[in-house]
Amino acid sequence: MVETRQDLAVILASRVPIVVVETHDETRFLDLITGLIVRGRPTDYRPLFRWTVTTGLQRLDIDLAPQLHNAPPDQVLRHVRSVEDPGIYVLLDFHPYLSDPVNVRLVKDIAVAPREHRRTLVFVSHGIELPPELQPLAARFELSLPDDEERREIIREVARDWAAQNPGRVKADPKAVKLLVQNLSGVDRDGVARLARAAIHDDGAITACDLPDVAKAKYELLNRHGLLSFEYDLARFADVGGLGRLKQWLTERRRVVSDPPPGLDPPRGLLLAGVQGCGKSLAARATAGVLGRPLLRLDFAALYDKYHGETERRLRECLAQAELMAPCVLWIDEIEKGLATGDGDSGTSRRVLGSFLTWLAEQQGGVFVVATANEVQRLPPELVRKGRFDELFFVDLPDGETRQKILEIHLKKREMEPKSFDLSRMAQATEGFSGAELEQGIVAAWYTAHADGAALGSGHLLSEFLRTRPLSVVMAERVAGLRSWADGRCVPAA
């Protein structure tokens, strides 16, 4: 908070005529600037005013009634222009009126007036886009979000409020409180208090059970663009057949991800390449489950926009939102659809790649990235070289033992007893099948059995599998080429 106050003091002392503040927490900003002007009494003291279209202009540094006659936007600007005395004018939610050329001219008249007038217009809103002619006259101020200690104190205040209205004190698990403080990063003061109340008020306690609901509520609070999706259903590696090396790799790094020791950087992420239907998406979900973090999914193909620069802007907004959701796992599904370049590329993919690589190198580890790719050969070498991701895994077609395990998992999921089926024989009959094809074979065989009025048996399954031509046969050349490319380049996930 001290640095924020000092930054604002420097901007105001520089006598820049226009200050832009984009925030949803206007109350906190008003408290900040009022404390700076009224309680701080700087040597360059100037009267402080607040304007809204509903109440007009009101002086804040001394207690005066609002000037209702200065409520119309053009009227308040004409008033400020006519007053030669110094002053700071905080205009709340003025952004809709900046589309009026008369208002733009009035703002510019105030901004280019002689410097001895010492008048500053401060525009405060959730989002402000200044007209081009005003941009060279403006500075932007970013209101910092609460740090760890501030968030902890807000949680204490919420707990005290609960205790004042209910018998007893809030029961708090210290580890859960620490994780709650971390999970509320990127949220303003009102949001922290709101989410803390949601965690406490149902049972008067803060426990590990509250954290998933807090993560969901935080996502809904911060999801302003709709390009990121919150994945509510996480998987466990018990639901995944095979992938032993990947499981071991994640298990070894689980503690480091959440609490890295001094001198050891936390892992940033991994790239999962492989044959379609072999469990990459399921592994991404299971990764979030192993690390105990919420999972966000970004579809790179949905980022693209026909207007120049819009795709890069969308990517920056999504990555910034993921950082606000930290600690989290960011799953980038089919990353090659957004970053693969070719002769027909207009340059957008190269710019998107540059933005993504810069963010990947600079982000501090609060976002663990899991990227999945079906056609890893199409990815640019800048992305797959060592150092971009902590590891590059290849998810291959399952072997016989793994196919038997996958069949067992899917039968159990449908409340069937695996011992009632000849799984060993079916594993032999499904050479070259992916996990998705094995699951679909069970579903199709079940439909056949239901149509026959019979219970699903090994015969139904074997008949279905023998009729099916897996992708490794239908697209044999492409699958073989992918497996050949991965040999020696990737770490086998199994």
N, C-alpha and C positions, 0 to 999 in steps of 0.2 A: 504493500500500500504506500510506503514511503517513496519508493521509486516512481510510482504512478503519480503521486502528488507533485514530486519534483519535476517530472516530465511535463505535466500540465502547467506548472509555474513557469518553466522555461518558454513554452509556446506562447503563453499570455504575455510574458515580459518582452518577447521578440516583436510584439505589436503587429503580428500577422493579422490582417483584417477579417479573415474568415477561418473558422475552425470547424472541421467536420468530425462528429463523433457517432459512430455506428454501434449501437448497443440496444439490447432489450431491457437493460437495467437502468432506466433513466433516473430512478430514485437514488440509486447509488452514485450516479454521476453528479446529480444535484447536491447531494450531501458532500461529495468531494470538492466541488468548486465553491460551494458556500463555506465550507470549512477553510479552504485556502484563502478566500477573500475576507471573510468576516473574522474568523478566529486567528488566521495567520497575519492579517493586516500587513501585506507587503508594502515596501516603500513606494511601489508604483500602484498605489491603491486607486481602484476605480469602482464606482457603484455597480451593483449586480442586479440584473433584471431577468425575469422569466416570462416567456410568452406562450400561451396556448390559444387556439382559435375559440375555445369555449369560455375562457376567463379573461382574455386580454393580457395586457402588460402589467406586471406587478414587481415592485422592488423587493429584493430578498435580503439585502444587507441591513435594512431597517424595516420595521413593521409598518407597511403602508397598504391601503386597500387597492385592489386591482383596478386598472383603468379599462373599463368595459368598452369605452369608445375606441380603444386601440385594438379591438379583437380582430377586425378584418385584416387579412394579410397585407394588402397594399397600404392600408392605413398605418399599421405599425411601422412599416418600412419608411413611409413618408415622415412619420414622427421622428424616427431615429435619424433620418437624413437631415431634418431641420434642426436637431439639437446639436450644438457645437461642443457641449460638455463631454468629457470622457465617460465611457461606460462599457460594460460587458453585457451583451444581450443574448440570453440562451433561448433559442426558438425551438420548441418541441414539436416534432412531427410537421415540419414545414415543407417536407419534400414534395407533396403533391402540388404545391403552389409554385414550384420552380419551373414548371412547364409553361407558365404565363410569361411572355416576353416583357410585359410591364414590370413584373416583380423582379425578373432577372436584371433589368436596367436599373431599378431602384437599388438592388443589392450591390451592383457594380458602382453606382454613384457613391454609396457609403464606403465601399472598399477602396476606391481611388481618391477619396478625400484627403486633404493634407494630413500628414502623420501626427501633427500636434493635436488633432481631434481625439486620437487615441480611442477609437470605437472599434469593438470586436463583435462580430456576429458568430455565435456558436450554434450550429445546426445539429440537433440531437434526434436521431431516429433509428429504427431497426435497419434501415438501408437508405443511403443517399447517393445519388449520382448527380454531381454538379454539371451544369451546362459547360461546354468547352471554354467559353469566354471567362468563366469564373475559376476554373481549375488552377491557373497560374497564381491566383491571389489567395489560395487556400492551403492550409496544413491539416493533416489528419492526426487525430489523437485516438489511441486504442486503450480502452479501459481494461486493465488487467483483470483476469479471473482470479478468484480466491486461491491462495496457495494451500499447501497441506495443513499448515497450522490454522489458517482461517477456516478451512472446511471442518477441521476438528472442533474448533470453538463453536461453529454454527451447530454441529451435531450435539455438542454439550448444551447449547441453549435450547434446542428442541427437546432434549431429554429433561432439562429442568422444567420446561413448560408442561411436559407430560406428567412429571412427578407432582407438580403443583395442582393438577386437576385429578389425579388418581392416587390411591394409596400405594405407598412403597416407592422404591427407586427403579429406574430402568435397569434391567439385567443386561449386561454387556459382556460379550466374549471379546477380550482384548485383540485377538487375532482377527476376528470378524470386523471389529471397529477399524483396525488398520487397513483391512482390505476395502471397507466401505469408504474410507477417506481417499484411498487410491482410485476407486471406481467412480468417485464423484468429480474427478478432475475434468476440466473443460466445461463445467457448468457454473452459471452465475450464482450469486448469493441466494436469490429467491428459489432457483432450481435446487440448490443443495438443501435448503430448508424443506422444500416440498418433498423431495425424495427421502430425506431423513425421517420426516414425519410418517411417510408411507411405510418405512421399515419398522418404526417404533410403535405406532399407534394401534396396530392390530393385536399385539400381544405384550407390549411393554418390554420388549427385549430386542437386542441386536445380535443376531446369530448368523452363521454361514448360510442358513436357509433363506435369509432375506436377500442375499446378493444376486441371484439370478433375476428376481423380480425387479430389483433396483436397476440392473443392467437393461432390462426390457423397457422400463419406464424412462430411463435416461435416453435410450435410442429414440423413443417416441417424442421426447422433448426436443432432441437435437436434429431430428430428421427433417431437414428443410428442402431437400432437393429430390428425394424419391428415387435416386439412382442406386443407393445402397439398400440392401434388404437385410433385416435382422433374421437370422436363422434360429428359430425357437427349438427345433428338435436336433439335439446333438447326438452323436453316436458314441458308442464305446468300442474299443478295439476287440472286445469280446464278440462284437457283432461283425467283425471283419475277418475273413479267412485269409491266412498267410500274412505277408508283409512283416515278417519277423524282424528284419534289420531296421525298418522304419520305426517299428514299435520301440525297439531297444534305443535307437537314436533319440527319440523324443523323451523316453523315460530318463535317460542320462542327463537331459538338459532341462527337465521340468522345473527343478528347484532353482537353477540358474536363471531361467526366464523370469520367475517371480521375484527372486531376491539375489541378484548377481553379487558375488564377493568382490572386494576391492581389486581393481586391476584386471578384471575379467569382463569383457563386453558381453552383454546378453545376446543370444542368437537372434538374428533378424528374420529368418524365414527359410523356406525350402521350395523347390520346384519339383512338382510331380509330373513326369511325362509317362506316357504309356499307351497301350492299346485301348481303344474305346470299350467301355463296359467292364473294365477290370478292377474298379473300386477306387479310382482317384477321388471322386466326389465324396464317397463314404469315408475315405481316409482323411479328407479335409475336415469333415465334421468330427471325426474321432480325435483329430489333433486338438481341436478346441476343447473337447471333453477331457483329454489327458492334461492339458495345460490349465484347465479350470478357468477359461476365459470365454466371454461372449463371442459369438461368431457373426461377422458381417460378410455379406457376399456382394461382390461387384462384378457385373457382367460388362466386360470391356466393349463388346459390340454395341451396347446400348448407349455408350458415351458419344458416339459419332454424330455430328451435326453438320448440315450442309454449309453453314455460315463460317467464314474464316475466323479462326481463333476460338470458336465456341467449344470445340471438343477439348482443347487444352484447358480452358477455363473450367469445364465440367469435371475434368480429371482432378484439377487442383482442389476444387470444392469437395470432391469425394474423399480425397486423401486427407484434407484438413478435417473433415468430419470424422474420419477414422481415428485421427489423432485425438480429437475431442473425446471419442469413445474409449480411448486407451485406459487401462490395458485391455486389449482385445486381439482376436485373430481376424485378419482380413483375408478372405478367400477370393482370389481373382480367378474366375472360372473361364477356361478356354482362352488363355491369355494371348495365344497366337492370333486370334481374330482381331485383336486391337493393335498388336505391335508388329505383325508380319508386314514386311515391305515388298514391293514388286515394281514392275515397270509402269503399271497404271496408277501408282500411288502419287497423289498430288503434293506430297510433303507433309501431310497431316500426321501420318504414322511416325515419321522421323521426329516431328516436334513432340508428339505424345511420348515416344520412347525417351527423348531427352528429358522431358519433365518427370517421367516416372523414375528414371535412373538417378536423377538428382535427388528426388525425394527419398529413394531407397538408400542412398548413401548418407543422407543427412539426418534422417529420422532416428530418434534416440533409443529405439528398442521397445517402446511402449506398444507398438503395433507389430505383431508377429505375422508375417505374410506367408500364405500358402497359395502358390500359383499352380494351376493345373493346365496341361497342354496335351492335346491329342496328336498334333502334328508338330512336334518339337523341332523338326528339321527346318520349318519355316521361320523360326525365331531368329532374330539378328544375333550375331556372335557377341555383341556388346552385352547382351542380357544373360547369356548362358555361360559366360566365362566365370572362372572361379573367383569368388569374392563378392559377386552380386548377391547370390543366395548362399547360405551356409552349406547347403548340399543339394545336389541334383539326383533325385531318385527315379528309377524306371520301374513302372508297375507293369509287369509282363503277364502273359496268359498264365493262369494257374496250373501247377503241376497236378498229378493224380491225387496226392494226399490232400492238397489244398482244395481241389474240386470236391472231394468227399466231405471236407469240413464245411464248405459253402453250402452244399446240398443239405447237410445236417442243420445248419443255421436257419435256412429258409423253411425247412419242414417244421422245426420247432416254432418258428415265428407264426406258422399257421396251425399251431397246436396239434401237430402230428408227431407220432413217436418214430424217430429215425430208425430204431432197431427193427421196425416192421418192414423196412425196405432193404433191398440188396444194394447198399450204397457203393460197395467195392466194385461191383459189376457196372454200375452206372458211371462211376468215375472212369473206368476203362473205356466205356462207350462214348465219353464226351471229350475225348482228346481234342484240343484246339478251341474249346468253348471258353467264353469269358464268364465272369461271375453273373453279369446281367443276363446272359443267354441261359445260364443254368436256372436262374430264378424264373425267367419267362417260360422255360420248359415245364417247370412245376405248375405254373399257373395254367398253361395250355392243357396239360395232361389232366388237371383237376376239372377243367371245363368238360373235357371228353368223358371223364368218369361220371360226372354229374349228369350228362346227357344220356349215358347208358344206364343210369339209375344204380350205379355201383360205387363202392368206396374206392378211393384212389389207391392203387397198388403199384408194385414195381413194374408190372407189365405195361401199364399206361405210361409211366415215365420213360421206360426204355423205347417204346414205340414212338413217342414224341421226339426224343433225342435223336433217334435214327432217321427221322424225317427231316430234321433241322439241318440246314447248311450254315455253320457259324461264319462269322465275319472273316475269320482266318482262312476260310476256303473261298468265300465270295470275293473278298478283296485280298487274295493271297499275296500278290506282288507288293501291294502297299504295306501290308502288315509285316511281311518279311523285310522290306526295306527299312521300316521303322525299327524293328528288332535288331537289324544289322547295324543301323546308325548308333543305337544305344549301347551296343556291345563295346566295352572299353571306355565309353564316354560317361556313363552314368553308374551310380551305385545301385545294384539290384535291391528293390524294396523288400523282396521276399527272402 
